[in-house]
């Protein structure tokens, strides 16, 4: 008999999904959901670095057609944007959501209803955007969503700053991992995202994601079914360390699906840093693609690019 898909349906039927949700909920009492391990009691609504409390903070939810092609199809990706963030990127294009935390708190049943509504609108997946600090709330809402008929694959769309222990609670829950691989160097990560430990954390997190779901599988409709899809934003002056990042991804698998992203633009506080105060050039992007191919990676997302 073929394995049940999405995999979380089997976890729900076995009762393991509720056990995962309870284990994650307990982690909120002395919060160690993300690598910052603030230790605040979010069960009592205390707030740490990310700004998240007991309830999920949702900024928006809608079908999205600007994601990678394997996620979009004809019905779009059902994006649920969470407010707050465990990173502090000074060039964030969604700073009103991540830094200013504009959103509405929703209980588990409300979050479940949002997921089901995305399915009813014809979306091909449920795409949790910046979910790291709300993993317990997502797991808590997934059971009620399944009870209402949810059966779409889940996308974990993250900045790549994820704790391996938290990711293990998502083994068999998440179908498609879509992390950023932002920086290769600690000094750069500390300066621009307030996370000196980002490179090591990101590598461990992506390795765990790949262990869970493997390389990206695409069905005969061109839609992602399961696997890892990595985003890498090319920064001016080579600040992202593209070559080193791609060598790491190739060490996991040369079949890793990679989106080498050209859409950097100065946002939020980026203009305060001369090296980040401009878009990238065509030459910088071409160099990033060359480094990707030289690392042995060959599954690159393709879309129109705009440069200086």
N, C-alpha and C positions, 0 to 999 in steps of 0.2 A: 504494500500500500504506500502511495506517495506521502511524503511528510506534509503535515498541515502548513498552509501558508496564508497569511503571514504567521510567523512562528509564535507570536504572542498569543494566538488563539489556543494553541496547545497548552501553553503555560497557564492560561486562564482556566481551562477545563480541568487541569490537574490540581489547581489551588496554589501553584507556585507563584503566580503573579501577585496574589494578595500577600504572600510571604515576602516577596521582594519589596512591595510597597511598604510593608511594616518595617522592614530592615532599614529602608531609606528614611522613613519618617523618624525613626529613633536617632539617626545621624543628625537630625536638625536640632536635637536637644543640646548638643555641644558641637556646633556646625563644623563639619569637615567634608562638606559636599565637594568643594573645589580645592585646588592646591593651596589656597591661602590659609585654610583651616583656621578661620577667625575664632571659633570656639564660642560664639554667641548662642544664646538659647532662642532659636527661631520658633520653637513651639510656643514660647511666650511672646512672640512677635518682636524679639530683639533683632537689630539690624547690624550686619557687618559690612565688609567692603562692597559687596554687590548691591546692597540696598534691599535685598529680598527678605521678607518676613515669613509668616506662617503660610500665607496664601500666595498663589501664583499671581504675578503682575503682568497682564496682557495688554500690549499696546494696540495691536490690530490683528485681524484675521480675515483672509480673503484669498481667492484663487490668484496665483501669481504666474505670469507668463514670461518673466525675465530671467528665470533660473536656467540652469544647464538643460540642453535639449532632452536628455533622457528622463528628466523629471517633469517636463512640461506637457509633452504630447499635445492633444487637442483640448483637454479639459483643464490644464493648468495644475500647478502644485499648490496644495492647500496650506498656505503659510500661516503660522501662528507666531507672531513676533512677541517675545517676552521683553519686558523692560528691565533695566539694570544690567550689569555685566560684571564678571570677575576680572576683566581686563580694564586697563585705563588708557586705551589708544587715543593719542592726542590728535589723530587725523580721522577719527571715526566719521563716516558719512551719515550714520544714524545716531549722532550724539544726543539728539533730543530724546531718544529712547534709552540709549545706554548710559549716558552721563546724567541727563536731567530726569530720567526715569518716568517719563510720561506714559501712564497706563492705568488700567483699572484692575483692582484686585478681584479675583474670581475664585470661588470655591470649587471643589472637585467636580461636582455635578455640572456646574456651569462650563468648566473646561471640557468635560466630556461632551456636552451639548455642542460646543464649538467644533470639536473634531467631527462629530456626526454631521453637522451642517456642511462642513467642507466636502464630505462624501456625497451628501445629497445634491450639492452644486455641481457634481461631476468631476471633482478633482481626482487625480491619479494617485495621490499619496497625501499623508499628513506630514508637513514640513515644520518641525519645531526649530525656530530661529533664535539663537542665543539661549539654549535650554539648560546650560551647565548648572546654574544655581537653582533650577527648579525641577531637577530630576525626581525628587520625592513627590512633588505635586503632580507631575506627569504620570508617574506610576499609580498614584492614588486615583487619578481620573480615568486611567485606561480601562479598569474593570467595568465601571459604569458605562463607558463608551462601547465596550464589547457587548454588554447587555442590551444596548440600543441598536446593535447591528453593525458596528464598525468592523470593517475587514480590509482596510487599505494598508499598504506598507508604510512604515514610519521612517522618516528622515530625521537624523540628528545633525543639525546644521550649526556648527560650533566654531568658535575662534581657535580651537585646538589647545586651550588651557584647561585640561580636564584631568581629574584624579583617576588613576587606574582602578582604585577600589570602588569608586562610584560607577565607572564604566562596566565593571563586572556585574553590577546589578542589572545592567541593560543587556547582558548576553542572552540572546534568544528573544529579546523584546524589540530592539532596533533592527530594521532590515537594511537600511542604507545609512552609512556614516558619511558625512560631508564636512570634514574639518578644514580649517585654514592651516597652512604651514607658513607662518608669518616671517619668522626670523631664524637665522642660523647662529647669530652671535648674541651672547648675554648682555653685553654693554648696550647694543642697539635696542634690544627688547626692554631693558630697564629704562632707557631714556625715553622711548616712544610709547611704551605700553605699561610702564610701572611693574614689570615682571622680569627681573633678572634671570629667574629660573626657567623662563619660557622655553628655550631651546630643548633642554633636557626633558621637561614635562611634556612638551609637544611630541617629541620622538617616542617617549614611552606610551603616550596616549594613542598615537596613530598605530603603533605596533600592536597594541591591544585591540584596537578597532579592526585591524586587518586579521588578527587571529580569530576574531569572532565571525566576520562576514566574508573575508577573502576579497578577491578582485571583483570589480563591478560586473554584474551579469545584466545583460540587456535582452529583452524578449523580442519576439518577431514583430512587435509593434514599434520597436525602438524605445521602449520604456525601461527604465531601471527597475530591476526586480529585487536585487540584493547586492551588497558589496560596498566597497570603499571608493569614494570620489573625493579627491583632494584639490583644494583651491590654494593658489599661491599668487598673492598680489605683488607684482613687480613694483619696486620703489625706485625713486631717483637715486642716482649715484651708486647703484648696486647695494643699497643698504639692507635689502632683504636677505642677501647671501644665497642667491638662487642656485648657484652651482652646487653648493654644499647640501642644500635642501633636496635637490633632485638626486644627488648621489645616495642620500639616505632613503628616499622613496624607492629608488631602484634596488636598494639592498633588501627591501621587503619583497618586491616583485617588479619585474620590468613590465608587467601588464597593469601596473597601477594607472588608473584613469586620472589625468591631471588637467585642471583648468589653469593655464598660465594667464593671469588676469592683467589687462592693460588699462583698466579704468581708474587707476589712482588719480585723484585730484585733491588739492589742498582743501581741507575742511576743518571745522572746529578751531583748534589752536595751531594747526600746521604752519600757518604763516609766520609764527614766531620762530620757526626753525628754518634758516635759509636753505638747507639741503632738501627740505620737504615742501618748499613754497612754490613748486611748479609741477606740471604734469610730466610724465616720462616721455622720452623721445622714441621715435620709431627704432632708432639704433639700439637703445637700451632694451626695448622689447625683443628685438631680433636676437640680441645677445642672450637674453633669458631663454628664448625658445631653443637657441643653439645649445645652451648648457643642458637643457632638458633632453634633447635628442642625444647629445654626447654621453649622457648618463645611461643611455640605453632605454629610456622611456619612449613609448611610441603611441600611446592612446591619449591624444591631446584634444581638448575641447576646441571646437572651431566656431568662430563667430566674427562679425565685423569689428575692427579695431580703429580707434581714433587717437591721434597723437598730436604733439606740438608741431 
